[in-house]
Structures are given as structure tokens and as C-alpha cells.
Amino acid sequence: MESDMMLFVGFLLIGLFYVVFSTVKKFNAPTSGKPRSKHTETLSEFQAYKQKVAEEPTNPIHWVDWGKALLQHALTASGKNIQRLRYNEACSCFQQATTISPTYIPAWAYWGEALYEQYRVSKYSDILLVEGGHNKFRNALDLSPRSVLVWEQWQTALRRLAEGAPQDQKIMLLRLAEDCTPKITELSTPLTEVDMEAEANLAPLLQAASAEPAQQAPVQSLPTQSAD
């Protein structure tokens, strides 16, 4: 009987020691290394882009960088409402960038991609969105028809858009995507001496167009930062 009591007390002391040790370890654990939540990181990132835009509101690069961050957040967001909001905000950023600098090619291309995503989230119901996306990518290629990056971005966006589209629209979108392939192949092929001479003659004209003063348009209000 006495041995059983001693055994019981021994187990009790071991349990009490474990509880005390765990509590001390918990309170002494460093907190500075705790990872921030994804939501906190997103708001912090948006705040950084907002600060850049506020400091240089006529710099189209800052508007496009902010729009790209909004676009990326929309692609990974779980709720349809937050996706629609982010796509709208991204489109506003890209639109402002093209207003400030109509020859800034990335703004047109990413604006087209954002419109495609809006069309996808609308469950392919607003045809004006996809037509607007086509036009924005064409604007980018009008400015730089030999940009393989824009052609590839357009093809990738079309293929993504086709994934969940109704069958008739899916066929049309995939056909447009395949139409990009010959151009991508052509632009990926090393230039001949004749092509290089032609591009050399064209380069001064493109540089002169890019050097034209940007139009000083009114700066739009900054997109809101809604909580996810």
C-alpha cells in the first residue's frame, strides 16, 4: 500500500514538473520571430506601393507596380467579392499609368490581363470586358510589335481565360492563343542581317516617340485598401 502511494506521488510530481516546464518555456519563447499573417503582409505591401504613388504620382512605373500587386492578390484571393474589388483597383492603376504615359507598354498589357480576369470572375457574362482586354493587348503590340514578352503574356492570359469558358468561347480564345505562336516563334528566331539593319533604322524613331513629354493628366484617387 505504501509503495503504491509513493508511486502515485512520483507520477504526480513528474506531471507537475512537465506542466511548470511547458509554461515557463511558453512565456520565455521569443516573439519577434513570429511570422506575420498573410493579411498583414498584404496590407503592408499595399501601403508601400501607396506611399510610392503618393511621392511620385506622375510616375507610371509606380502605378503599374501597384496594379500588379493588386492583380496578384486577386488571383490568390478566395472570395469573389474581394477578387472583383482587386481587379477593379488594378484596372484603375493601369489606366492611370496609360493616362500619364500613353507609350508605356507594360501598363497596356497588364490592363488587358486584368480585364480578362474580370471577365473570368463575371463567369463570362460581360463580353465588353474580354473585348476591352483584346484591345489593350493590341495597343501594347501597336507600340512594340516585336515584343516577344507581350506576345507571350497575351497568349498565356488567353489560355488561362479559356480554361473555364463556355465551349463556344473556349474555342475562340484558344484559337486566338494559337495565333500568337507563329509570331512568338518568329521573334524568338535570331535576326538576319537585313532584319538587324531594319531595326537599327527604326530604333531612333521609337526612341524619339518614347522621349515625348508625358501628358500631365489629373491623378486619380488612390485605390482603397479593403480588408480581405
C-alpha positions in Angstrom: 0.0 0.0 0.0 2.8 2.4 0.9 4.7 1.6 -2.3 1.6 2.3 -4.3 1.2 5.7 -2.6 4.8 6.5 -3.3 4.4 5.5 -7.0 1.3 7.7 -7.3 3.1 10.7 -5.7 6.1 10.1 -8.1 3.8 10.3 -11.2 2.1 13.3 -9.8 5.4 15.2 -9.3 6.5 14.2 -12.8 3.2 15.6 -14.3 3.5 18.8 -12.2 7.1 19.3 -13.4 6.1 18.9 -17.0 3.3 21.5 -16.7 5.6 24.0 -15.0 8.4 23.4 -17.6 5.9 23.9 -20.5 4.5 27.1 -19.0 8.0 28.6 -18.5 9.1 27.7 -22.0 6.0 29.3 -23.5 6.5 32.6 -21.7 10.2 32.7 -22.4 9.8 31.9 -26.1 10.9 34.8 -28.4 8.0 36.6 -30.1 10.0 38.7 -32.5 10.4 35.8 -34.9 6.7 35.0 -35.3 5.6 35.1 -38.9 3.2 37.8 -39.9 -0.2 36.8 -41.2 -0.8 36.8 -44.9 -3.4 39.5 -44.5 -0.9 41.8 -42.6 1.8 41.3 -45.2 -0.7 42.2 -48.0 -1.8 45.4 -46.3 1.8 46.3 -45.6 2.7 45.7 -49.2 -0.2 47.8 -50.5 0.8 50.6 -48.1 4.3 50.6 -49.5 3.0 51.0 -53.1 0.6 53.7 -52.0 3.5 55.6 -50.5 5.5 55.5 -53.7 2.5 56.7 -55.7 1.9 59.5 -53.3 5.5 60.6 -53.5 5.7 60.4 -57.3 2.1 60.4 -58.7 3.2 61.1 -62.3 5.5 58.1 -62.4 3.7 55.3 -64.4 6.0 52.6 -63.1 4.7 53.0 -59.6 1.1 52.8 -60.8 1.9 49.6 -62.7 3.8 48.1 -59.8 0.8 48.7 -57.5 -1.6 47.4 -60.1 0.4 44.2 -60.5 0.4 43.7 -56.7 -3.4 44.1 -56.7 -3.7 41.7 -59.6 -1.6 39.1 -57.9 -3.6 39.4 -54.7 -6.9 39.0 -56.7 -5.6 35.8 -58.4 -5.0 34.2 -54.9 -8.0 35.6 -53.0 -10.7 33.2 -52.1 -13.8 35.4 -52.1 -15.4 36.6 -55.4 -16.2 40.0 -53.9 -12.6 40.7 -52.9 -11.4 39.4 -56.3 -13.8 41.8 -58.1 -12.6 44.7 -55.9 -8.9 44.0 -56.5 -9.4 43.7 -60.3 -11.2 47.0 -60.4 -8.5 48.6 -58.4 -5.8 47.1 -60.6 -7.5 48.4 -63.8 -7.7 51.9 -62.2 -3.9 51.8 -61.6 -3.1 50.6 -65.2 -5.5 53.1 -66.7 -3.8 55.9 -64.7 -0.4 54.7 -65.9 -1.5 54.9 -69.6 -3.0 58.3 -69.0 0.3 59.6 -67.6 2.4 57.9 -70.3 0.4 56.6 -73.3 3.5 54.8 -74.7 4.2 52.8 -71.5 3.8 49.3 -72.9 3.5 47.2 -69.6 0.6 49.3 -68.5 -1.4 48.4 -71.6 -0.5 44.7 -71.4 -1.3 44.3 -67.6 -4.5 46.3 -68.1 -5.6 43.7 -70.7 -4.8 40.9 -68.4 -6.8 42.5 -65.6 -9.8 42.9 -67.9 -9.6 39.2 -68.8 -9.6 38.2 -65.1 -12.6 40.5 -64.5 -14.4 38.7 -67.4 -13.5 35.3 -65.9 -14.8 36.3 -62.4 -18.0 37.6 -64.0 -18.5 34.0 -65.2 -18.0 35.1 -68.9 -21.2 37.2 -68.8 -19.8 40.7 -69.8 -18.4 40.4 -73.3 -17.3 44.0 -73.2 -14.6 43.0 -70.7 -12.9 40.5 -73.0 -13.2 42.8 -76.0 -11.5 45.5 -73.8 -8.8 43.1 -72.9 -8.1 42.3 -76.6 -7.9 46.0 -77.4 -5.4 46.7 -74.5 -3.1 43.9 -75.7 -3.3 45.2 -79.3 -2.5 48.7 -78.0 0.7 47.3 -76.4 1.7 45.5 -79.6 1.0 48.6 -81.7 3.6 50.3 -79.6 6.0 47.4 -79.8 5.0 44.8 -82.4 8.3 42.9 -81.9 8.0 42.4 -78.1 8.0 38.7 -77.6 7.3 39.3 -73.9 3.9 40.9 -74.7 3.0 38.2 -77.2 3.8 35.6 -74.6 1.9 37.4 -71.9 -1.2 37.7 -74.2 -1.0 34.0 -75.2 -0.8 32.9 -71.5 -3.7 35.2 -70.5 -5.8 33.9 -73.3 -5.1 30.2 -72.4 -5.9 30.9 -68.7 -9.1 32.7 -69.7 -10.1 29.7 -71.9 -9.9 27.2 -69.0 -13.3 27.8 -67.6 -15.0 29.4 -70.6 -18.2 28.0 -72.2 -17.3 25.7 -75.1 -18.0 28.2 -77.9 -15.9 30.9 -76.3 -13.2 28.4 -75.3 -12.7 27.5 -78.9 -12.4 31.2 -79.9 -10.0 32.0 -77.1 -7.7 29.0 -77.8 -7.7 29.9 -81.5 -6.5 33.4 -80.6 -3.9 32.0 -78.3 -2.6 29.7 -81.1 -2.5 32.7 -83.5 0.2 34.1 -81.2 2.5 31.1 -81.6 3.9 31.9 -85.1 4.8 35.4 -84.0 6.5 34.2 -80.9 8.4 31.7 -82.9 9.4 34.3 -85.4 10.6 36.8 -82.8 12.5 34.1 -80.9 14.5 33.3 -84.1 17.8 35.1 -84.4 17.6 38.1 -86.7 19.2 38.2 -90.1 21.5 41.0 -91.2 18.6 42.6 -93.1 16.3 42.5 -90.1 19.0 43.9 -87.9 19.6 46.8 -90.3 15.8 47.5 -90.5 15.6 47.5 -86.7 18.6 49.8 -86.4 16.8 52.3 -88.7 13.6 52.1 -86.7 15.2 52.5 -83.3 15.7 56.3 -83.5 12.1 56.7 -84.3 10.9 54.7 -81.4 13.3 56.5 -79.0 12.0 59.8 -80.2 8.4 58.7 -79.6 9.3 57.5 -76.1 11.1 60.8 -75.3 8.0 62.9 -75.9 6.8 64.7 -72.8 4.1 62.7 -70.9 0.7 64.3 -70.7 0.0 65.9 -67.4 -3.4 64.3 -66.6 -5.2 64.7 -63.3 -4.2 62.0 -60.9 -7.0 59.7 -59.9 -7.8 59.0 -56.3 -5.8 56.1 -54.8 -7.5 52.7 -54.7 -8.9 51.7 -51.4 -7.3 49.1 -49.1 -10.2 46.9 -48.1 -9.6 44.1 -45.7 -9.6 40.6 -47.1 
